[in-house]
Amino acid sequence: MKYIFNVHEGIHEYIKLGRNYPFPPPPTKRCHNPKCNKLVSFRKHGFYERYCYSREYKGKLVIRRYICPLCGCTISSYS
């Protein structure tokens, strides 16, 4: 599941800071896994990179991952 947020500083600042970017705090919401579906506070769970192709930027983006502490399902947070 994707958890999209806005980068107010612009894409180039997001790229420059990479893993040091101040990502949003882990969300507190219902887990998207139908077998779990509990209200949980997700935890930080590392990063991964994706290639992005747009008018403003072509290259890799760092994406923050969060994990459900009960069932292990993950969500991703990116701009």
Secondary structure, DSSP 8 states (H G I E B T S, - for coil): -EEE---TT-HHHHHHHGGGS------EEE-S-TTT--EEE-EEEEEEEEEEE-SS-EEEEEEEEEE-TTT--EEEEE-
